[in-house]
Amino acid sequence: MVIKKPEFTLSDTIKDIQLAIVTLSALGLQDGCRYADIFAAAEKARLSLCPTETGLQLRLQYMDQPYEETLVIAMQPIEDEDGLPSVFTVHH
């Protein structure tokens, strides 16, 4: 479980962050691209990666998420128990 990994951190302070829903196509990318490509395109678009706790907070606070919507959190991947890079998704 990723939240038990030392790379998963929680902030000691409460702060507001601005989130944006950005599609791969809006970044000029296609499905199946690498995380590194996404990060480079996002940086070029002046977007920042989310803190690791964003997915958990979003799940708690996004109470009216549309049914079947899936949001993939743009964060530094954390290795899962199989050693594969993993990011949070928020799905309803």
PyMOL commands that set and color helices and strands:
alter all, ss='L'
color gray80, all
select helices_A, chain A and resi 2-4+25-27+35-44+54-61
alter helices_A, ss='H'
color red, helices_A
select strands_A, chain A and resi 70-72+78-79+85-86+89-91
alter strands_A, ss='S'
color yellow, strands_A
deselect
rebuild
show_as cartoon
